[in-house]
Amino acid sequence: MIGFIVGLFVGAFLGVVVMCCCFVASKADDEMEKMKTDTLGEKDDR
């Protein structure tokens, strides 16, 4: 029973870590795209 509870906490922690990494990667991708369009002088069509 204690292993199940510990597994829940570890799984939840790892899930949050993965979600945070995906969020940060998404924001970094947006910033890289923004920098690329700014340096090329193109308009952002969003």
Buried (B, 14 or more C-beta within 10 A) or exposed (E): EEEEEEEEEEEEEEEEEEEEEEEEEEEEEEEEEEEEBEEEEEEEEE
